[in-house]
Amino acid sequence: MVEREFEYAMAILDVDVTGIENILWFQPVPTGQHGPTIEVAIDPPDASRQGGVVATVPFAQNKSASGPIPPALERQVRAFIELNKPVLMDYWNLKISTNKFLSQLRPLPPSC
């Protein structure tokens, strides 16, 4: 499976990086069959390992999220994607290192 080849590059993003209370996972799979997505820890919301209840939010605005994600949380995740889209896409396409990726991410402001 192609996605397994890129599993080593999965980034676990916490509130300090995202401004979102739930943990987000972002895994670059430029040759995958779907476009970029962010997975969101739902239950427990602070899970640093995948498992439990998870939702998936696609980058494409016209695609629905999958999983039990509250509308307010989905709006936050989509706002984070829009705020950071260039760096997320660079990481998705394996154009930058994980260190550069993490250093260029901007958290959502507290009002979001």
Z-matrix of the N, CA and C atoms (Angstrom, degrees):
N
C 1 1.441
C 2 1.533 1 108.47
N 3 1.315 2 116.35 1 130.96
C 4 1.462 3 122.46 2 -176.90
C 5 1.524 4 110.82 3 -61.75
N 6 1.327 5 118.06 4 -41.38
C 7 1.452 6 120.83 5 -177.19
C 8 1.520 7 111.61 6 -59.92
N 9 1.306 8 118.79 7 -32.89
C 10 1.464 9 122.38 8 179.13
C 11 1.525 10 110.67 9 -63.84
N 12 1.327 11 117.50 10 -31.92
C 13 1.464 12 120.92 11 179.92
C 14 1.526 13 111.57 12 -63.24
N 15 1.322 14 117.66 13 -29.96
C 16 1.453 15 121.73 14 -176.54
C 17 1.522 16 112.63 15 -100.60
N 18 1.324 17 117.51 16 4.21
C 19 1.451 18 121.55 17 -176.73
C 20 1.527 19 111.97 18 -57.52
N 21 1.317 20 117.91 19 -33.95
C 22 1.464 21 121.23 20 -179.73
C 23 1.516 22 112.03 21 -60.64
N 24 1.305 23 118.86 22 -22.52
C 25 1.455 24 122.30 23 -174.97
C 26 1.529 25 112.77 24 -93.89
N 27 1.328 26 118.54 25 4.26
C 28 1.450 27 120.42 26 -179.19
C 29 1.525 28 110.20 27 -63.68
N 30 1.319 29 115.73 28 130.65
C 31 1.460 30 121.74 29 178.39
C 32 1.520 31 109.33 30 -102.59
N 33 1.331 32 116.03 31 133.00
C 34 1.459 33 122.91 32 175.63
C 35 1.522 34 106.03 33 -100.79
N 36 1.319 35 116.47 34 116.78
C 37 1.462 36 121.51 35 -172.29
C 38 1.522 37 109.96 36 -112.70
N 39 1.338 38 116.10 37 122.33
C 40 1.459 39 119.54 38 -179.32
C 41 1.529 40 111.19 39 -104.50
N 42 1.316 41 115.90 40 -176.19
C 43 1.459 42 122.42 41 -174.17
C 44 1.531 43 112.57 42 -58.65
N 45 1.325 44 118.29 43 -32.06
C 46 1.466 45 120.59 44 179.35
C 47 1.525 46 111.80 45 -64.24
N 48 1.311 47 116.57 46 -30.36
C 49 1.471 48 121.87 47 -178.89
C 50 1.516 49 111.63 48 -91.23
N 51 1.345 50 116.93 49 -35.68
C 52 1.464 51 120.84 50 -171.31
C 53 1.520 52 114.98 51 -104.15
N 54 1.340 53 117.28 52 -27.68
C 55 1.455 54 120.37 53 -171.49
C 56 1.516 55 111.80 54 80.42
N 57 1.335 56 117.46 55 6.13
C 58 1.469 57 123.76 56 -179.53
C 59 1.521 58 107.34 57 -111.20
N 60 1.319 59 116.91 58 134.30
C 61 1.468 60 121.44 59 -176.64
C 62 1.527 61 112.96 60 -64.53
N 63 1.310 62 118.23 61 -33.76
C 64 1.471 63 121.72 62 -179.58
C 65 1.524 64 109.85 63 -79.47
N 66 1.320 65 116.02 64 145.50
C 67 1.469 66 121.69 65 174.17
C 68 1.529 67 109.04 66 -68.71
N 69 1.326 68 116.14 67 138.79
C 70 1.464 69 122.54 68 174.54
C 71 1.518 70 108.34 69 -115.40
N 72 1.335 71 115.98 70 145.74
C 73 1.460 72 121.71 71 173.49
C 74 1.513 73 107.63 72 -119.52
N 75 1.329 74 115.25 73 134.36
C 76 1.464 75 120.15 74 177.07
C 77 1.515 76 107.74 75 -131.10
N 78 1.316 77 115.19 76 124.63
C 79 1.457 78 121.15 77 -176.83
C 80 1.518 79 110.02 78 -126.00
N 81 1.335 80 117.19 79 119.82
C 82 1.460 81 118.96 80 177.55
C 83 1.525 82 111.56 81 -73.79
N 84 1.308 83 115.20 82 126.77
C 85 1.464 84 121.30 83 176.07
C 86 1.536 85 106.76 84 -141.82
N 87 1.340 86 116.93 85 70.55
C 88 1.462 87 119.26 86 -173.38
C 89 1.521 88 114.64 87 -61.38
N 90 1.317 89 117.25 88 -20.22
C 91 1.464 90 119.12 89 179.46
C 92 1.525 91 111.84 90 -103.73
N 93 1.339 92 116.83 91 10.81
C 94 1.463 93 121.28 92 -179.15
C 95 1.513 94 111.81 93 -70.71
N 96 1.313 95 115.17 94 169.05
C 97 1.464 96 120.74 95 -176.83
C 98 1.523 97 112.81 96 -83.67
N 99 1.319 98 117.63 97 -14.65
C 100 1.455 99 120.02 98 176.99
C 101 1.522 100 107.96 99 -115.83
N 102 1.309 101 116.18 100 163.18
C 103 1.451 102 119.94 101 176.89
C 104 1.515 103 110.62 102 -76.26
N 105 1.323 104 117.17 103 -176.64
C 106 1.456 105 120.23 104 -178.03
C 107 1.524 106 112.05 105 -64.80
N 108 1.315 107 114.68 106 143.06
C 109 1.455 108 122.75 107 177.26
C 110 1.521 109 108.87 108 -140.59
N 111 1.306 110 114.96 109 161.40
C 112 1.462 111 121.69 110 171.12
C 113 1.521 112 106.74 111 -120.88
N 114 1.325 113 115.46 112 131.49
C 115 1.457 114 120.21 113 174.78
C 116 1.518 115 108.23 114 -93.45
N 117 1.332 116 115.17 115 143.97
C 118 1.457 117 122.07 116 -175.77
C 119 1.523 118 109.11 117 -123.19
N 120 1.319 119 116.69 118 127.74
C 121 1.463 120 120.94 119 174.79
C 122 1.522 121 107.65 120 -72.75
N 123 1.325 122 116.24 121 122.39
C 124 1.463 123 121.25 122 -179.86
C 125 1.534 124 110.13 123 -101.78
N 126 1.320 125 116.17 124 -50.96
C 127 1.467 126 120.13 125 -179.64
C 128 1.522 127 109.41 126 -145.01
N 129 1.323 128 117.60 127 107.09
C 130 1.461 129 127.46 128 0.62
C 131 1.531 130 111.32 129 -79.06
N 132 1.333 131 117.26 130 148.22
C 133 1.471 132 120.48 131 -176.77
C 134 1.519 133 114.35 132 -71.88
N 135 1.329 134 116.98 133 -15.62
C 136 1.458 135 120.14 134 -178.11
C 137 1.526 136 112.83 135 -109.16
N 138 1.326 137 116.76 136 22.98
C 139 1.470 138 121.55 137 -178.38
C 140 1.519 139 110.36 138 -68.84
N 141 1.323 140 116.20 139 123.76
C 142 1.460 141 118.83 140 177.24
C 143 1.525 142 111.44 141 -89.53
N 144 1.321 143 116.83 142 -9.56
C 145 1.461 144 121.71 143 174.39
C 146 1.517 145 108.75 144 -116.73
N 147 1.323 146 114.69 145 145.11
C 148 1.453 147 118.11 146 178.77
C 149 1.519 148 109.46 147 -66.24
N 150 1.286 149 114.96 148 146.54
C 151 1.453 150 122.72 149 -176.15
C 152 1.511 151 107.12 150 141.62
N 153 1.277 152 116.87 151 172.32
C 154 1.456 153 118.79 152 -176.43
C 155 1.517 154 109.57 153 73.81
N 156 1.308 155 115.61 154 -155.26
C 157 1.460 156 121.35 155 -178.46
C 158 1.525 157 108.67 156 -91.93
N 159 1.324 158 115.65 157 127.09
C 160 1.467 159 122.52 158 -175.66
C 161 1.526 160 109.12 159 -132.14
N 162 1.317 161 116.15 160 146.34
C 163 1.463 162 122.12 161 171.79
C 164 1.523 163 107.95 162 -118.89
N 165 1.314 164 116.65 163 156.88
C 166 1.455 165 122.31 164 179.66
C 167 1.523 166 108.88 165 -123.74
N 168 1.337 167 114.92 166 128.81
C 169 1.458 168 121.00 167 179.67
C 170 1.521 169 108.27 168 -115.29
N 171 1.336 170 117.08 169 115.58
C 172 1.470 171 119.98 170 177.83
C 173 1.526 172 110.98 171 -76.85
N 174 1.312 173 115.96 172 153.43
C 175 1.463 174 120.45 173 177.02
C 176 1.522 175 111.29 174 -66.70
N 177 1.307 176 117.17 175 -35.79
C 178 1.462 177 121.50 176 -177.89
C 179 1.528 178 109.73 177 -65.26
N 180 1.320 179 116.26 178 122.57
C 181 1.463 180 121.22 179 -178.21
C 182 1.533 181 112.40 180 -63.67
N 183 1.322 182 116.70 181 -27.08
C 184 1.463 183 120.10 182 -177.53
C 185 1.529 184 112.92 183 -85.08
N 186 1.328 185 117.48 184 0.83
C 187 1.465 186 121.39 185 177.83
C 188 1.517 187 108.89 186 -106.06
N 189 1.312 188 115.63 187 135.99
C 190 1.463 189 121.46 188 -178.98
C 191 1.515 190 111.32 189 -77.44
N 192 1.315 191 114.52 190 150.22
C 193 1.464 192 120.11 191 172.06
C 194 1.521 193 108.22 192 -70.28
N 195 1.324 194 115.90 193 154.39
C 196 1.457 195 119.79 194 175.52
C 197 1.522 196 108.25 195 -117.27
N 198 1.297 197 115.55 196 146.70
C 199 1.457 198 120.65 197 -178.66
C 200 1.521 199 110.53 198 98.91
N 201 1.309 200 115.66 199 170.40
C 202 1.467 201 121.10 200 -174.12
C 203 1.533 202 112.92 201 -83.11
N 204 1.312 203 116.78 202 74.36
C 205 1.464 204 120.41 203 -178.12
C 206 1.529 205 109.82 204 -104.45
N 207 1.318 206 117.40 205 126.84
C 208 1.467 207 119.71 206 176.36
C 209 1.532 208 110.25 207 -62.08
N 210 1.340 209 117.79 208 143.78
C 211 1.470 210 120.78 209 -178.45
C 212 1.529 211 113.95 210 -54.29
N 213 1.338 212 118.27 211 -39.74
C 214 1.475 213 120.39 212 -179.54
C 215 1.522 214 110.89 213 -64.83
N 216 1.327 215 117.38 214 -39.32
C 217 1.467 216 120.92 215 178.35
C 218 1.522 217 110.53 216 -68.54
N 219 1.316 218 117.80 217 -40.19
C 220 1.468 219 120.17 218 177.31
C 221 1.530 220 110.13 219 -61.56
N 222 1.332 221 117.63 220 -40.83
C 223 1.475 222 120.25 221 177.84
C 224 1.524 223 110.66 222 -61.86
N 225 1.334 224 117.11 223 -40.22
C 226 1.467 225 120.03 224 177.97
C 227 1.526 226 111.03 225 -62.99
N 228 1.322 227 116.84 226 -45.68
C 229 1.463 228 120.61 227 -178.48
C 230 1.529 229 109.75 228 -63.35
N 231 1.322 230 117.00 229 -43.37
C 232 1.471 231 119.74 230 179.19
C 233 1.535 232 110.82 231 -65.49
N 234 1.329 233 118.03 232 -35.85
C 235 1.463 234 120.97 233 176.76
C 236 1.531 235 110.30 234 -66.03
N 237 1.338 236 117.01 235 -39.56
C 238 1.465 237 121.21 236 176.75
C 239 1.529 238 110.03 237 -62.91
N 240 1.319 239 116.92 238 -42.90
C 241 1.465 240 121.04 239 178.59
C 242 1.533 241 109.78 240 -59.87
N 243 1.325 242 117.39 241 -48.65
C 244 1.468 243 120.64 242 -178.45
C 245 1.525 244 111.70 243 -63.44
N 246 1.321 245 117.16 244 -40.93
C 247 1.463 246 121.72 245 179.53
C 248 1.526 247 111.79 246 -63.01
N 249 1.324 248 115.96 247 -33.47
C 250 1.470 249 121.38 248 -173.08
C 251 1.527 250 114.16 249 -116.20
N 252 1.308 251 117.22 250 15.37
C 253 1.465 252 120.06 251 -172.81
C 254 1.528 253 114.45 252 -53.85
N 255 1.329 254 120.18 253 -45.53
C 256 1.475 255 118.29 254 -179.27
C 257 1.532 256 113.12 255 -58.55
N 258 1.326 257 117.50 256 -46.07
C 259 1.469 258 119.12 257 -178.53
C 260 1.529 259 111.14 258 -72.67
N 261 1.327 260 117.63 259 -35.80
C 262 1.465 261 119.83 260 175.62
C 263 1.530 262 110.66 261 -60.73
N 264 1.325 263 116.69 262 -42.47
C 265 1.465 264 120.08 263 -179.74
C 266 1.526 265 111.53 264 -70.03
N 267 1.336 266 117.57 265 -35.84
C 268 1.465 267 119.20 266 175.82
C 269 1.530 268 110.27 267 -62.03
N 270 1.333 269 116.64 268 -41.58
C 271 1.466 270 119.62 269 178.79
C 272 1.532 271 110.34 270 -69.81
N 273 1.314 272 116.90 271 -40.68
C 274 1.468 273 121.87 272 178.02
C 275 1.529 274 110.46 273 -56.61
N 276 1.315 275 115.87 274 -40.53
C 277 1.463 276 121.32 275 -178.54
C 278 1.526 277 113.20 276 -89.68
N 279 1.340 278 116.27 277 9.89
C 280 1.465 279 123.29 278 176.49
C 281 1.533 280 112.30 279 57.97
N 282 1.346 281 115.83 280 37.52
C 283 1.462 282 120.95 281 178.97
C 284 1.519 283 112.15 282 -91.52
N 285 1.340 284 117.40 283 -16.90
C 286 1.459 285 120.63 284 -179.16
C 287 1.526 286 109.69 285 -133.76
N 288 1.321 287 115.25 286 159.21
C 289 1.460 288 121.06 287 178.72
C 290 1.528 289 110.35 288 -76.31
N 291 1.308 290 115.52 289 165.73
C 292 1.461 291 120.35 290 177.41
C 293 1.523 292 110.27 291 -61.68
N 294 1.328 293 117.81 292 -40.94
C 295 1.465 294 120.38 293 178.85
C 296 1.523 295 111.47 294 -60.03
N 297 1.318 296 117.55 295 -46.26
C 298 1.465 297 120.46 296 178.74
C 299 1.522 298 110.55 297 -64.26
N 300 1.318 299 115.78 298 -40.83
C 301 1.456 300 121.06 299 178.39
C 302 1.526 301 110.12 300 -56.46
N 303 1.323 302 117.05 301 -54.11
C 304 1.458 303 121.48 302 -176.59
C 305 1.531 304 111.67 303 -64.16
N 306 1.316 305 117.05 304 -37.25
C 307 1.470 306 119.46 305 -177.88
C 308 1.527 307 112.35 306 -71.87
N 309 1.324 308 117.74 307 -20.71
C 310 1.466 309 120.50 308 -177.59
C 311 1.522 310 113.40 309 -96.89
N 312 1.323 311 118.69 310 -10.77
C 313 1.454 312 120.83 311 178.90
C 314 1.521 313 110.69 312 -68.79
N 315 1.320 314 115.40 313 143.18
C 316 1.470 315 121.23 314 177.40
C 317 1.527 316 108.90 315 -118.19
N 318 1.339 317 117.05 316 131.58
C 319 1.457 318 119.28 317 178.54
C 320 1.530 319 110.63 318 -75.03
N 321 1.317 320 115.07 319 156.94
C 322 1.452 321 119.92 320 173.33
C 323 1.522 322 109.12 321 -66.63
N 324 1.320 323 117.18 322 146.11
C 325 1.458 324 118.57 323 174.09
C 326 1.540 325 109.74 324 -67.30
N 327 1.328 326 117.88 325 154.85
C 328 1.463 327 121.09 326 -176.55
C 329 1.531 328 114.62 327 -56.43
N 330 1.298 329 118.54 328 -22.61
C 331 1.469 330 120.93 329 -177.59
C 332 1.525 331 114.07 330 -75.49
N 333 1.317 332 117.89 331 -10.58
C 334 1.473 333 120.50 332 -176.74
C 335 1.500 334 112.39 333 -80.74
